Amino acid sequence: MCAESLRSGVPWPEPDFTLSPYTGYTRAHWTAVADDWLLTAREFASPGHALIALPGRPSWSGLWSDRLEGFARTFLLASCRIAGASGQDPLDLAGWYAEGLAAGSDVAGVEGWPRGVGCRFPPAGLNQPIVEAANLAFALHLSRPWVFDRLDDGARNRLVGWLAHHAGLSTWDNNWSLFPAVIEAFLHSVGADTGGLRGAGRVAEVEEWYAGDGWYFDGRDGNADYYTAWGIQPLLWAWYAMRDPHGAAAARNRERLGATAAAVAAMIAPGGAPVHHGRSLTYRTAVLAPLWLAALEGCGPLRPGETRGIAGGVLRYFRDGGVDQDGPLPPGWRGPSPGTVQEYSGPASPYLAGLGFLGLLLPPGHPVWTATEEGHPAEDGDRVLEGPHWIVSRRRGVVRLVNHGRCRPAYWHPPGTRRDDPHYDKFGYSSHTAPAPHPDSIDGHFGLLDDGGRPTRRGPVLRSLTTGGLAASLHVPEVGGVPLAGVDVTSATLIRGDVELRCHLVRGAAGRAVREGGYCVAHDTPPETGSGGRCAWVSAGEGLGTSSTGLHGWDAAEAVEFPVGNAMGARCAVPVLSGRVDGDLSVHVSAHLLGVAADDGVVVPEVRVDRAGATVTVLWPGGGAPTRVDLAGLRRDLSGEA
């Protein structure tokens, strides 16, 4: 007897807390969610199934492209369900999507898909079909025996022609490079002519962007974020599977895939919440793709029960947050959250979440589905990811990401322009917090203030390093996109237990006011706030709290509240420190706490600052060897000055 039915009427299986003691989820729950999401989207399909017109704000690509996206991205999810169904297809997903492929590839028909144009700046046409052609190729690779092979010759030829058009287009110099490559790989796998295409060169270029620790930069000069998990590793896996499964490059990529799985697992909190960082977070469960692929390839570091436990926790986190309770998947995070959504995202964009269901490719008898579920390791700990220059720390049920990696303007911004991106520019992100709804992006930010109170932006990080348990970076502050002449900021962060210590050396800005924000804590009810001396704190529902304490170079602290919310709740607040730059070289040190009952018995360290040498000596509570942070030396190393 099922406990309930999902919105579409799909029965919800009884939880199995014997096999899955942490989530209760089994493979049957994953298939039920997949079926529910697919049936809900079907309600908005065109008569021939080639277009799915989901409600919501259109993307900048327009309605025609958005409806193609609705078909292509739900087909990703359907392909996982089809391929893993062992011949059973009670919803006739294979037949339904085959009809859509036949109708959509008939570009002269009433449901014909748009053809994309090559990418260049400024944009001179519709680029988005390149992305959706790649999604179709990926899905067709997974489901080929049941979908592509059942098409008649005319439909196959039309589909091959539509895909081939996109395989030869130019793209943005980031993860988009893999879209034509994976299309080419699929065309090659079905015997189509791929002469003159350059997928191998595109893949080799992307492999050069590998930063280490399983992470890729999203382009030669791009940022690091979840695009490694949902925009690079899955497509590389598909390329090698179709073109060179036994070669040395494929073997190397499997090693990197295993490292990605380990890093992604570390960025997910015990309750299933992934660290909220980077763009396109509306893809949600797609972050799980490397975990499933590593299990599929047998190259991952996780035990089968760990993989299912972490993945099940993520799925439950989003479902418990209401992501699928009121219709199609809404753009946002757990529920709708406009601040999480990019301009290029449309109503169907969230369905890239289907990549998070790649585990359904594993048959029911696979150990991932039969082993007893394991939760996250009980112990807290830190993981230094030297490639992207991050420290990932798990404490008190929360995962924090210390960010000293690249902060670059997005590829769609014109050359020479600078727009703040709160999902990349901050010094700290976490699984339980999200950027504040504030034009100054006050949280996780260190900035100088002009005479009108306008803060500087962090600006592109010029250089980063990680050494031991410390991460550091150098940037030139900007106002209105213009760097401040003769001014730079060297920043370093280290974590010891519950304490995140941030140290900043400001050069060339004597007399300016300075400000630093901690983490933004949100809840659906107003958070509790307070301040005293050089410490401010915020606490919200379920025991989540944060505090920021000025240890050197700070004069006051306050908790700044917002009447609107962010991705985590309807109301939020941030602890903020204020001070003034003292001389040509000025040192500012602060301690930040975040977690469940964050201030419960935690004592922040004392610091001693040698202003002449710009060094900070940290005296940790409870004794132990002091830590010395040589900010002047870090600046020399980062700037290249003698």
N, C-alpha and C positions, 0 to 999 in steps of 0.2 A: 504494500500500500504506500503510495507516494505521499510525502508530506505536503506537497503543494504542486500547483502548475505554474509555469512561467507565463509571462505576458501573452505569448503567442499560443498558449495552450499546451506547449510541450511539458510533459510530466517532469517534475523535479524529483530525482531519486532520494531515498532516505540517506542521510549521511552515514558513513561507515567509520566510526571512531575506533574500531579495532584495527583495520588496515591503515587508516589515516588519522592517528590520534590528535593531530594538531589542527587540521582543517576539516576533516570529515569528507573531503573530496576524493572521489575515485575517477577513473576514466569515464564512467557513465555521467558524471557531473560535467566534465569537459564537453562531451558530445551533446549533452542537453543544452548547455549554454550556446554552443556553436549553432545548433539547430534553431534555438530561440532567436539569436541575432539574425540569422539568415531569413527565417520566416517573417520576422518583423520588417526587414528591409524589402522583402518581396512585395509588401503591400503598396509600395511606391514605384513598382516597375511598369515599364511600357508594355504594350500588348505583345511585342515580339521578344521581350526580356532583355533587349540590348542596352537599355538606359534605365537607371534608377534615380528618380528625382526626389531625393530626400528633402524634407523641409529645413529651412534655416537660412542664415545669411550666405549669399553666394560668395565664392572666392573671386579674386581679381581675374581669373581666367574665364568667367562667365558660366551661364547655365548649361550650355551644350557640353562643355568640358566637365563640369561638375557631375553631369548625369553619366558620362562615360566613366568617371572616377567611381561613381556608385556601383556600376557593374564590375569594374576591374578589381576594386578592393574587396568587395564581398566575395568575388570569385577566388581571391587568395584564401579566405576562410573556408569556402566551399571545397577548394581543392584539397585542403588538409583533411576535411571530413570525408571526401570521396575516396582519397587514396588510402585512408586508414580504415575503411569500412569493410574490408575483406569481402567485397562483392555485394554487400548489403547496402541498399540505397533507398530507404523507405520514402524519402522526400523527393526522389528522382532529381537530385541535385545535378547529376551528370547530364540528364536529358534537358533540364531547364536551362543550364548554362550553355549547352551545345546550341540550343535554339537561339540564345542571345548572341553567341559568337557568329552564327550564320547571318543573323539580321544586322548586327553591327558592322561586320566587315563588308557588307554591301553598301558602299559609301554613297551610291546613288539612291538608296532606299530611304524611306521616311525615318528610319532609326539608325541610319548610317553614322558611324563615328567620325569626328573631326580628325584631320591630319595635322600633325604638329609641324612647326618650322624649327630650324636650327637656332641655337641660343647665341646671342651677342648683345652687347650693350650699346645703345638703349634697346629694349625689347621691340621687335618689329613684327610680332605675330604671336600665335598661340604655341607655347612651349609644353604645356602640361601633358598633352598626349604622349610625349616621349616617356614620361614617368609611368603612365597607365599602360602603355605598350609593354614596358618592362614587367609590370605587375602581371599582365596577361601571360607573358612568356614564362615567368617564374611559375605561375599557377598551372599553365599547360604542361610544363615539365613534370610537375608533381602528379598530375591527373591524366597524362597523355593517353594511356590505354582505354580509359573510360569516357574521355571527352573528345580530344582531338581526333583520335582514330575512328570515332563513330561518325564524324562529319562526312558528307558526300564530297566528291572531288571538287565540285564547284566552290563549296564553302571553304574547303581546305585551301584551295588556290587563292581565293579572295583574302582569307586571313593571312596567309603567308605574304601576299603582296602588301597588305596594310602594315604588317610587322616589319617587312624589309624596308619600307620607306623610312621608318623610324630608326632602324639599325644604322643608317648612314648619316644621321644628322649630327651636327656639332652640339655640344652641351656646355653648361657651366663647368668650370674647372674644380669640381668637388665630387661628392658621391654620385652626381649625375653621370659622371664618366662611365659608370658601370651599367647604366640603363641600356645604351646601344649594345654593350658587350653581351649582356645576358640575353637580349633579343637575338643577337647573332648566334649565340651558342645554341639556342633552341632551334633556330632555322637550320643550323648545321645538323642537329640531331635528327631532323625529319627529312634530311636530304635536299634541302633547298640550296640554291646557289648563294654562297657568301663571299664570292670573289670580290676583291676591292675593299672589303670591310676591314676595320683595324681593331677588332676587339682585343686581340692579344696585346697590342701596344697600350690600349687603355688600361687593361688589367695590370700590366707591368708598371704603369705610372702610378696607379693607386697603391700598389704594393710598396712603392717608394715612400708613401706617406706614413708608413708604419712608425709609430712613435715608441713602441715598447710596452711591455706589461699587458699585451693583448689589445692595445688601443691604437687606432688610426686617427690622424688629423683629417678633418673633412675638407681636403684640398691641400695643396702645397703650403699655402699660407692660411689655412683655415683653423677653426677651433676644434677642440676635442669635446665630444658629448655622446649622447646615445646613438648618433648616426653610425657609430661603429657597430652597434648592436642591431639596428634595424635597417640601415642603408648601405652598409659595406659588407659585413661578414656574411649575411644571407646570400647576397648576390655573388660574392666571390665563391662561396660554397657551390652555388648552382653552376657557375662558370666551369669550375674544375670538374664537377660531376658530369657535365655534358661534353667537355672538351679534352680534359687531361686528368682523369681520376687517379692514375697511378704514377704520375710524374713527380719529380723532386719538388716543383713549386706547390703541387697539391699537398704533399707531405708537410712542407713548411707551413702552409696555410692551416693545416689541421693542428699543428702545434700552437699557432697563434690563436686559433679558435678556442682551444682549451684554456689558454691564458685569458681570453676575453670572457669566457664563462666564469672563471674564478673571480675576475674583477667585477663583473656585473653582479654576481652573487653577493660580493662584499658590500655593494651599494644598495642592498635591499634590507630594510629593517626587519627584526623578528616578526612584527605584525603584518608584513607583506608590503609596506610602503617603500617604493623606490625613492632614491634621492631625487628631489625636484630641481633639475638643472638642465639647461640647454633648450633648444627650440623643438617644435613639433611634439610637445609632450602629450598632445591629444592622441597619439598613437598608443599610449598606455601599455597594454600587455605585450606589444611588439618588442619591448626590452628583453623579453624572455627568449627570443629567437636563438641567441648563442648557447643558452643552457640546453635547449632541446637538440640543437644541431650537434653539440658536443656529445650528448648521449647517443645520438643516432650514429655518429662516426666513431664512438668509443674512444674519444680523445680528451674527455673532460676530467677535471680533478674531483668532481663531486660523486658521491655514492648515489646509486639509483634512488634511494629513499630521500636523500637530500634534494636531488633535482625536483622530485615531485612535491616535496614539502615547500620549497622556496617558490616554485611556480604556482602551486595551489594557494599559497599565502597571498601572492600578488593578485591572482584572479579574485579571491575572496575580498581583498582590500577594496578593489574597485567596485565589485558588486555590492558589498555592504555599504559603500558610499552612495549607491543609487544610480550607478552609471547606466543601467539598462531597465530601470523601473517604469519609465514614462514614454517609451517608444524607441526610435532608433538611437544609436549611440550619440550623445551630444558632444559637440566640440568642447573641450575643456579638460579637466583633470578627473576628479571622482564624479562630480556632476558638472553642469555648465559653469565655465569660468572664463569670461571674455579675455582677461589679462593673460591667459595661457595660450591664446590662439593667435597665430601669425596671419598676416594679410593674405598669404597664398592659400590658406586652408579654407575648404568649403564644407558643406554639410556631410559629405561622404568621407572626408579625410580620416576621421577616427577609425574607419574600418581597416586601416593598415594594422590595427590590433590583431587581425587574423594571423600575422606572423607569430604571435604569441601562442598559437595553437598547433605549431609544427610538431609538438609532442604526439599529436594524433597519428602521425606517420608511423610511430612505434606501435607494433601490434599489441593486442590485449595481454599476451603472454610475456611481454618484455619486462625485465626486472624493474624498470622505472614505474610500471603499473602494478607489479605484484609484490614488490618489497614493502616492508612496513615503512610508513612515512616518517621522515626525520625532520625536525625543525632546525633552525639556525643553531650553531654552536652556542652553548650557554655562556661561555666566557666573553668578556668584552675585549677589544683589541684595536690596534691600528694597522693599516696597510698603506705603505708608501708606494705610490705609482709614479715612478720617476719619469716614465715616458711623457704623460700629460702634465707632470708637475703638480700632482694632487697628493693629499693625505686623506685617506678614508678612515674614519674613526667611528666605532660603535660603542656607545656608552648609554646606560639607563634606557634601553629600548629605542634609542634614536641613532641614526647614522648621519654623521656630518661629513661633508666634503670640503676640505680646505683647498682653495683654488688659487694657484699661482701660475696657471697655464695661460695659453694665448687668449687674448680678448680682441678679436678682429671684427671690423664692420661686416655685416652680412653681404653676401655676393650680389644681392639685388639692389644695394645702395650704390648710387653713382660714385665713380672715383673722386676722391677728395672730400667726400661728405662724411660726417660722423654722427651717428644716432646712438643714443644710449640703449643698450640691450640688457635689461635687468636679469636675464637668464644666463648671461655669460660674465658680466663685469664684476660681480661681487667677490669678496674674499672668502665667503662661506655660504654653503648651501646645505640643506638637510632633507631627510625623509619626512619631516613633520612640519616644515615651514615652507613658505613661498614668498616671492617678492612682494613688498608692500605696494598698495595702490597709491603711489606718491610720485609726482612728476620729477622729484629730485632723486628718486631711488635711494632713499635714506638708509635702508637696512643693508648690512654687509658692506658698507661703503666707507672709505676714508677720503675726505675731501677738504680743500681749502675754500674759504668763502670770500667773495669780493665785497666791496663796500655796500652793495645792495643786498647782501645775504645770499647771492647766487652761488651755489657750490660748483666746484670743478668736477668733471668726470674723470674716471680712472684713465681713460685713454687706452690705446693699444699697448699691451705689455711688450716692452722692448726686448727683454730677455728674462729667463727664469732659470732656477737651479733647485735641485733637491740634494741635501747632504745629511745623511743620518736620518733623524726624525724631524728635520726642519725643511720647509719649503720657502723660497724667497723669489722676489721679482722686482723689476725696475720699471717704472712708467713715468711719463711726462703728463702732468695734469692738463686738462683742456677746459676751456670755457667757450661754449658755442661752437664746438668743433675746432677751435684754434688752440694749439699748444701754448702754454705759458713759457715765454722765453727765459732761459736761465734757471728754470725750476725743474727739479725731479724728485721723485719719492722712491726710496728703497724700502720694501716691506718684507717682513719675515714672520712666519707663523710656526709655532711648535705646539704640540699637544702632550700633556702629561696628565694621565688620569682623566678627570672631568674637565680640566682647565684647558681652554684654547687661548694661548697667549699670542697677541699680535703686537709686533714692534715695527715702528715706522721711523725712518730718517728723512726729514724734509730738508732739502737744500735750496737756498736762494729765494725764500719767501718770507723774510723776516717781518714780523708784525702782523701777518695775516691771521684771521681767525681760522680755526680748524675744527672739524667735526668728524665723529665716527659713530656708525650705527651698528648695533648687534643684530640678533635674529628677530624676524617678524613673527610673532606668535598670534594665531588666529583661532577663533571659535565662533559658533553661531550665537553665543551670548557675549556681552562685553567682557573683555579680559580684566583681571585685577591688575593694577599698576601701582608703583611706588618708587620713591627715590629718597636718597639721603646722602649728603656729602658728594662723593664722586662715584656713587653706585646707583644704578636704576634697574628695576626688575619688572617683569611681566609674567603673569600666570594665567592659564586658560583652563578650559575644561579637561577632564581626564588626567589632571595632575601635570600637564605639560607646562614647563616654566623656563624662563631664560633670564639672565642678568648680564650686565656689562659694568665693569669696575675700572675706573681710571687709576693706573698705578704710577704713571709718570707722564708729565706734560699735559695733564687734563685738569681743568678747574671745577667742572660741575657736571651733573648728570640729570637727565629727566627721561620720563617715559612718554613717548609721543603716541597718542591714540588716533585712530582713523574711524570715521563714521561709516565707512564702507569696508568690504572685506576683500579677500584674495582667494586663491584656489583652495585654501584650507578652512575657510569660515567666513561668516558674514561680518565679523568685526575683528579688528586686529590692532596691535600696538608693538612698538619697537623701543628698546632702551637706547638712549643716545648720549654720547659724551661730547663735551665742548671744551675748547681751550684756545691757545694762541701760540703761534710759531715764535720761538724764543731764539733769535739770532740767525745767522746764515746757515747753521747746522742745528736742527732741533729734533730731539728724540721724543717719541710718544709711545707709551706702552699701556696696553689694556688687557684685561682678562675677561673671557666670555664663557658662560656656562649655558648648557642647553640639555634638557632631558626631562624625564618624569621626576617630579620633586627635585628640580635642578639645584636648589640651594640647600637641600637637606644635609646639613653637616659638612658641606664642602667649604674649605678654607682656601682663599686665593693666595698666591705666593707673594713674597716681597721682592722688590727689585732695587738694585743699585745701579745707577747710571753714571758712567764716566763721560762727561760731556765733551772733554777735549778729544778723547779717542772714539767717541760715539759707540761705546760698547755698553751692553746691558748684562748684568749678572743677576740671574734668577735664583732666589733662595726658596726652595720648595718646602711646603709644610711637611712636617714629619721627619725632617733631616734628609740625609742623602747628599750626594755631590751636587754643588751648584752647577747651573748651566750658563755658559757665556755665549752671548750673541754679539758678534763683531759686525755691527751695521756698516761701519766705514769700510771694512774689508769686503763685505758683501757688495757694497756699491762699487768698489774698484773692480771686483770680479765680473759684475754684471755690466758695467759700463765700458770695460776694456781700458780704463785709464790706468796709467802707471802708478 
